[in-house]
Amino acid sequence: MKYRYDLRDQVVEVAINDDAPIAIARDALGRRVFKRNRTHTTSRGGAR
């Protein structure tokens, strides 16, 4: 498993194997706003 980090040391991508990375996007406060793999996107909406 490979992890890629941004300048804030937050995970932005996880690769379980070389052909299927999972992308993670964060807002300005570092909260995850979506997670996307090859076939699905999971979003978090609104403040909690």
PyMOL Python script that loads the backbone (N, CA, C, O; Angstrom):
from pymol import cmd

cmd.read_pdbstr("""\
ATOM      1  N   MET A   1       0.843  -1.163   0.000  1.00  0.00           N
ATOM      2  CA  MET A   1       0.000   0.000   0.000  1.00  0.00           C
ATOM      3  C   MET A   1       0.895   1.236   0.000  1.00  0.00           C
ATOM      4  O   MET A   1       1.867   1.312   0.752  1.00  0.00           O
ATOM      5  N   LYS A   2       0.556   2.202  -0.853  1.00  0.00           N
ATOM      6  CA  LYS A   2       1.340   3.433  -0.949  1.00  0.00           C
ATOM      7  C   LYS A   2       0.454   4.626  -0.623  1.00  0.00           C
ATOM      8  O   LYS A   2      -0.721   4.662  -0.988  1.00  0.00           O
ATOM      9  N   TYR A   3       1.032   5.594   0.065  1.00  0.00           N
ATOM     10  CA  TYR A   3       0.322   6.813   0.439  1.00  0.00           C
ATOM     11  C   TYR A   3       1.024   8.007  -0.182  1.00  0.00           C
ATOM     12  O   TYR A   3       2.252   8.032  -0.273  1.00  0.00           O
ATOM     13  N   ARG A   4       0.247   9.005  -0.612  1.00  0.00           N
ATOM     14  CA  ARG A   4       0.807  10.262  -1.091  1.00  0.00           C
ATOM     15  C   ARG A   4       0.237  11.380  -0.219  1.00  0.00           C
ATOM     16  O   ARG A   4      -0.954  11.393   0.092  1.00  0.00           O
ATOM     17  N   TYR A   5       1.095  12.309   0.166  1.00  0.00           N
ATOM     18  CA  TYR A   5       0.720  13.374   1.096  1.00  0.00           C
ATOM     19  C   TYR A   5       0.856  14.741   0.435  1.00  0.00           C
ATOM     20  O   TYR A   5       1.641  14.914  -0.498  1.00  0.00           O
ATOM     21  N   ASP A   6       0.083  15.712   0.927  1.00  0.00           N
ATOM     22  CA  ASP A   6       0.217  17.083   0.450  1.00  0.00           C
ATOM     23  C   ASP A   6       1.211  17.837   1.334  1.00  0.00           C
ATOM     24  O   ASP A   6       1.868  17.236   2.184  1.00  0.00           O
ATOM     25  N   LEU A   7       1.321  19.143   1.135  1.00  0.00           N
ATOM     26  CA  LEU A   7       2.280  19.947   1.895  1.00  0.00           C
ATOM     27  C   LEU A   7       1.926  20.057   3.374  1.00  0.00           C
ATOM     28  O   LEU A   7       2.778  20.415   4.187  1.00  0.00           O
ATOM     29  N   ARG A   8       0.695  19.757   3.729  1.00  0.00           N
ATOM     30  CA  ARG A   8       0.269  19.767   5.137  1.00  0.00           C
ATOM     31  C   ARG A   8       0.384  18.391   5.788  1.00  0.00           C
ATOM     32  O   ARG A   8      -0.098  18.186   6.901  1.00  0.00           O
ATOM     33  N   ASP A   9       1.020  17.454   5.096  1.00  0.00           N
ATOM     34  CA  ASP A   9       1.167  16.072   5.563  1.00  0.00           C
ATOM     35  C   ASP A   9      -0.168  15.364   5.741  1.00  0.00           C
ATOM     36  O   ASP A   9      -0.324  14.534   6.637  1.00  0.00           O
ATOM     37  N   GLN A  10      -1.127  15.692   4.888  1.00  0.00           N
ATOM     38  CA  GLN A  10      -2.412  15.009   4.889  1.00  0.00           C
ATOM     39  C   GLN A  10      -2.455  14.068   3.697  1.00  0.00           C
ATOM     40  O   GLN A  10      -1.960  14.400   2.620  1.00  0.00           O
ATOM     41  N   VAL A  11      -3.039  12.907   3.886  1.00  0.00           N
ATOM     42  CA  VAL A  11      -3.127  11.918   2.815  1.00  0.00           C
ATOM     43  C   VAL A  11      -4.017  12.461   1.701  1.00  0.00           C
ATOM     44  O   VAL A  11      -5.137  12.902   1.956  1.00  0.00           O
ATOM     45  N   VAL A  12      -3.517  12.428   0.462  1.00  0.00           N
ATOM     46  CA  VAL A  12      -4.306  12.856  -0.687  1.00  0.00           C
ATOM     47  C   VAL A  12      -4.548  11.716  -1.672  1.00  0.00           C
ATOM     48  O   VAL A  12      -5.391  11.832  -2.562  1.00  0.00           O
ATOM     49  N   GLU A  13      -3.809  10.615  -1.517  1.00  0.00           N
ATOM     50  CA  GLU A  13      -4.017   9.465  -2.387  1.00  0.00           C
ATOM     51  C   GLU A  13      -3.515   8.206  -1.699  1.00  0.00           C
ATOM     52  O   GLU A  13      -2.482   8.203  -1.030  1.00  0.00           O
ATOM     53  N   VAL A  14      -4.283   7.132  -1.886  1.00  0.00           N
ATOM     54  CA  VAL A  14      -3.901   5.823  -1.371  1.00  0.00           C
ATOM     55  C   VAL A  14      -3.928   4.865  -2.549  1.00  0.00           C
ATOM     56  O   VAL A  14      -4.921   4.803  -3.274  1.00  0.00           O
ATOM     57  N   ALA A  15      -2.858   4.124  -2.748  1.00  0.00           N
ATOM     58  CA  ALA A  15      -2.806   3.134  -3.820  1.00  0.00           C
ATOM     59  C   ALA A  15      -2.680   1.756  -3.191  1.00  0.00           C
ATOM     60  O   ALA A  15      -1.649   1.418  -2.609  1.00  0.00           O
ATOM     61  N   ILE A  16      -3.738   0.965  -3.312  1.00  0.00           N
ATOM     62  CA  ILE A  16      -3.713  -0.393  -2.780  1.00  0.00           C
ATOM     63  C   ILE A  16      -2.888  -1.267  -3.704  1.00  0.00           C
ATOM     64  O   ILE A  16      -2.121  -2.117  -3.252  1.00  0.00           O
ATOM     65  N   ASN A  17      -3.050  -1.051  -4.998  1.00  0.00           N
ATOM     66  CA  ASN A  17      -2.146  -1.630  -5.983  1.00  0.00           C
ATOM     67  C   ASN A  17      -1.905  -0.554  -7.032  1.00  0.00           C
ATOM     68  O   ASN A  17      -2.550   0.494  -6.992  1.00  0.00           O
ATOM     69  N   ASP A  18      -1.020  -0.780  -7.943  1.00  0.00           N
ATOM     70  CA  ASP A  18      -0.587   0.281  -8.857  1.00  0.00           C
ATOM     71  C   ASP A  18      -1.671   0.810  -9.791  1.00  0.00           C
ATOM     72  O   ASP A  18      -1.552   1.932 -10.282  1.00  0.00           O
ATOM     73  N   ASP A  19      -2.721   0.040 -10.050  1.00  0.00           N
ATOM     74  CA  ASP A  19      -3.701   0.496 -11.034  1.00  0.00           C
ATOM     75  C   ASP A  19      -5.015   0.990 -10.432  1.00  0.00           C
ATOM     76  O   ASP A  19      -5.947   1.273 -11.183  1.00  0.00           O
ATOM     77  N   ALA A  20      -5.126   1.103  -9.126  1.00  0.00           N
ATOM     78  CA  ALA A  20      -6.398   1.520  -8.526  1.00  0.00           C
ATOM     79  C   ALA A  20      -6.199   2.511  -7.386  1.00  0.00           C
ATOM     80  O   ALA A  20      -6.494   2.174  -6.239  1.00  0.00           O
ATOM     81  N   PRO A  21      -5.707   3.729  -7.656  1.00  0.00           N
ATOM     82  CA  PRO A  21      -5.525   4.695  -6.566  1.00  0.00           C
ATOM     83  C   PRO A  21      -6.858   5.261  -6.087  1.00  0.00           C
ATOM     84  O   PRO A  21      -7.824   5.326  -6.847  1.00  0.00           O
ATOM     85  N   ILE A  22      -6.901   5.665  -4.832  1.00  0.00           N
ATOM     86  CA  ILE A  22      -8.057   6.330  -4.240  1.00  0.00           C
ATOM     87  C   ILE A  22      -7.635   7.765  -3.957  1.00  0.00           C
ATOM     88  O   ILE A  22      -6.715   8.000  -3.173  1.00  0.00           O
ATOM     89  N   ALA A  23      -8.307   8.729  -4.597  1.00  0.00           N
ATOM     90  CA  ALA A  23      -7.984  10.149  -4.416  1.00  0.00           C
ATOM     91  C   ALA A  23      -8.830  10.719  -3.292  1.00  0.00           C
ATOM     92  O   ALA A  23     -10.005  10.380  -3.156  1.00  0.00           O
ATOM     93  N   ILE A  24      -8.232  11.584  -2.488  1.00  0.00           N
ATOM     94  CA  ILE A  24      -8.918  12.219  -1.370  1.00  0.00           C
ATOM     95  C   ILE A  24      -8.723  13.722  -1.498  1.00  0.00           C
ATOM     96  O   ILE A  24      -7.593  14.201  -1.596  1.00  0.00           O
ATOM     97  N   ALA A  25      -9.833  14.472  -1.497  1.00  0.00           N
ATOM     98  CA  ALA A  25      -9.755  15.940  -1.569  1.00  0.00           C
ATOM     99  C   ALA A  25     -10.177  16.518  -0.232  1.00  0.00           C
ATOM    100  O   ALA A  25     -11.066  15.988   0.435  1.00  0.00           O
ATOM    101  N   ARG A  26      -9.535  17.605   0.150  1.00  0.00           N
ATOM    102  CA  ARG A  26      -9.819  18.252   1.431  1.00  0.00           C
ATOM    103  C   ARG A  26     -10.125  19.728   1.214  1.00  0.00           C
ATOM    104  O   ARG A  26      -9.674  20.335   0.243  1.00  0.00           O
ATOM    105  N   ASP A  27     -10.903  20.296   2.139  1.00  0.00           N
ATOM    106  CA  ASP A  27     -11.191  21.727   2.069  1.00  0.00           C
ATOM    107  C   ASP A  27     -10.066  22.501   2.752  1.00  0.00           C
ATOM    108  O   ASP A  27      -9.079  21.907   3.186  1.00  0.00           O
ATOM    109  N   ALA A  28     -10.208  23.817   2.847  1.00  0.00           N
ATOM    110  CA  ALA A  28      -9.157  24.676   3.407  1.00  0.00           C
ATOM    111  C   ALA A  28      -8.864  24.385   4.874  1.00  0.00           C
ATOM    112  O   ALA A  28      -7.776  24.699   5.357  1.00  0.00           O
ATOM    113  N   LEU A  29      -9.818  23.790   5.590  1.00  0.00           N
ATOM    114  CA  LEU A  29      -9.616  23.456   7.003  1.00  0.00           C
ATOM    115  C   LEU A  29      -9.088  22.035   7.204  1.00  0.00           C
ATOM    116  O   LEU A  29      -8.896  21.598   8.338  1.00  0.00           O
ATOM    117  N   GLY A  30      -8.852  21.310   6.097  1.00  0.00           N
ATOM    118  CA  GLY A  30      -8.299  19.969   6.194  1.00  0.00           C
ATOM    119  C   GLY A  30      -9.327  18.867   6.314  1.00  0.00           C
ATOM    120  O   GLY A  30      -8.966  17.708   6.518  1.00  0.00           O
ATOM    121  N   ARG A  31     -10.611  19.204   6.192  1.00  0.00           N
ATOM    122  CA  ARG A  31     -11.664  18.194   6.273  1.00  0.00           C
ATOM    123  C   ARG A  31     -11.816  17.507   4.927  1.00  0.00           C
ATOM    124  O   ARG A  31     -11.751  18.155   3.883  1.00  0.00           O
ATOM    125  N   ARG A  32     -12.020  16.197   4.951  1.00  0.00           N
ATOM    126  CA  ARG A  32     -12.199  15.462   3.703  1.00  0.00           C
ATOM    127  C   ARG A  32     -13.532  15.841   3.083  1.00  0.00           C
ATOM    128  O   ARG A  32     -14.568  15.781   3.744  1.00  0.00           O
ATOM    129  N   VAL A  33     -13.509  16.236   1.798  1.00  0.00           N
ATOM    130  CA  VAL A  33     -14.741  16.604   1.110  1.00  0.00           C
ATOM    131  C   VAL A  33     -15.183  15.547   0.114  1.00  0.00           C
ATOM    132  O   VAL A  33     -16.374  15.431  -0.175  1.00  0.00           O
ATOM    133  N   PHE A  34     -14.240  14.771  -0.417  1.00  0.00           N
ATOM    134  CA  PHE A  34     -14.637  13.602  -1.191  1.00  0.00           C
ATOM    135  C   PHE A  34     -13.505  12.603  -1.271  1.00  0.00           C
ATOM    136  O   PHE A  34     -12.332  12.919  -1.067  1.00  0.00           O
ATOM    137  N   LYS A  35     -13.910  11.380  -1.577  1.00  0.00           N
ATOM    138  CA  LYS A  35     -12.980  10.280  -1.788  1.00  0.00           C
ATOM    139  C   LYS A  35     -13.424   9.622  -3.088  1.00  0.00           C
ATOM    140  O   LYS A  35     -14.603   9.310  -3.258  1.00  0.00           O
ATOM    141  N   ARG A  36     -12.474   9.409  -4.013  1.00  0.00           N
ATOM    142  CA  ARG A  36     -12.840   8.885  -5.325  1.00  0.00           C
ATOM    143  C   ARG A  36     -11.916   7.742  -5.713  1.00  0.00           C
ATOM    144  O   ARG A  36     -10.695   7.844  -5.595  1.00  0.00           O
ATOM    145  N   ASN A  37     -12.518   6.649  -6.178  1.00  0.00           N
ATOM    146  CA  ASN A  37     -11.735   5.589  -6.788  1.00  0.00           C
ATOM    147  C   ASN A  37     -12.173   5.477  -8.242  1.00  0.00           C
ATOM    148  O   ASN A  37     -12.871   6.359  -8.744  1.00  0.00           O
ATOM    149  N   ARG A  38     -11.788   4.441  -8.904  1.00  0.00           N
ATOM    150  CA  ARG A  38     -12.057   4.320 -10.334  1.00  0.00           C
ATOM    151  C   ARG A  38     -13.553   4.323 -10.659  1.00  0.00           C
ATOM    152  O   ARG A  38     -13.949   4.823 -11.712  1.00  0.00           O
ATOM    153  N   THR A  39     -14.391   3.773  -9.772  1.00  0.00           N
ATOM    154  CA  THR A  39     -15.810   3.611 -10.086  1.00  0.00           C
ATOM    155  C   THR A  39     -16.767   4.403  -9.202  1.00  0.00           C
ATOM    156  O   THR A  39     -17.936   4.540  -9.563  1.00  0.00           O
ATOM    157  N   HIS A  40     -16.328   4.927  -8.069  1.00  0.00           N
ATOM    158  CA  HIS A  40     -17.224   5.602  -7.133  1.00  0.00           C
ATOM    159  C   HIS A  40     -16.612   6.900  -6.592  1.00  0.00           C
ATOM    160  O   HIS A  40     -15.394   7.038  -6.477  1.00  0.00           O
ATOM    161  N   THR A  41     -17.498   7.842  -6.266  1.00  0.00           N
ATOM    162  CA  THR A  41     -17.105   9.055  -5.554  1.00  0.00           C
ATOM    163  C   THR A  41     -17.992   9.187  -4.330  1.00  0.00           C
ATOM    164  O   THR A  41     -19.216   9.117  -4.435  1.00  0.00           O
ATOM    165  N   THR A  42     -17.380   9.376  -3.175  1.00  0.00           N
ATOM    166  CA  THR A  42     -18.113   9.564  -1.934  1.00  0.00           C
ATOM    167  C   THR A  42     -17.881  10.990  -1.467  1.00  0.00           C
ATOM    168  O   THR A  42     -16.741  11.411  -1.271  1.00  0.00           O
ATOM    169  N   SER A  43     -18.973  11.735  -1.290  1.00  0.00           N
ATOM    170  CA  SER A  43     -18.876  13.138  -0.884  1.00  0.00           C
ATOM    171  C   SER A  43     -19.384  13.329   0.528  1.00  0.00           C
ATOM    172  O   SER A  43     -20.229  12.574   1.010  1.00  0.00           O
ATOM    173  N   ARG A  44     -18.860  14.344   1.182  1.00  0.00           N
ATOM    174  CA  ARG A  44     -19.382  14.777   2.480  1.00  0.00           C
ATOM    175  C   ARG A  44     -19.981  16.143   2.262  1.00  0.00           C
ATOM    176  O   ARG A  44     -19.296  17.058   1.805  1.00  0.00           O
ATOM    177  N   GLY A  45     -21.245  16.295   2.581  1.00  0.00           N
ATOM    178  CA  GLY A  45     -21.893  17.578   2.344  1.00  0.00           C
ATOM    179  C   GLY A  45     -22.191  18.320   3.630  1.00  0.00           C
ATOM    180  O   GLY A  45     -22.589  17.721   4.629  1.00  0.00           O
ATOM    181  N   GLY A  46     -21.995  19.628   3.597  1.00  0.00           N
ATOM    182  CA  GLY A  46     -22.354  20.485   4.716  1.00  0.00           C
ATOM    183  C   GLY A  46     -21.479  20.334   5.937  1.00  0.00           C
ATOM    184  O   GLY A  46     -20.648  19.430   6.022  1.00  0.00           O
ATOM    185  N   ALA A  47     -21.680  21.234   6.878  1.00  0.00           N
ATOM    186  CA  ALA A  47     -20.929  21.196   8.140  1.00  0.00           C
ATOM    187  C   ALA A  47     -21.625  20.270   9.115  1.00  0.00           C
ATOM    188  O   ALA A  47     -22.849  20.140   9.100  1.00  0.00           O
ATOM    189  N   ARG A  48     -20.845  19.634   9.956  1.00  0.00           N
ATOM    190  CA  ARG A  48     -21.417  18.742  10.967  1.00  0.00           C
ATOM    191  C   ARG A  48     -21.170  19.275  12.322  1.00  0.00           C
ATOM    192  O   ARG A  48     -21.576  18.663  13.310  1.00  0.00           O
TER     193      ARG A  48
END
""", "prot")
cmd.dss("prot")
cmd.show_as("cartoon", "prot")
cmd.util.cbc("prot")
cmd.orient("prot")
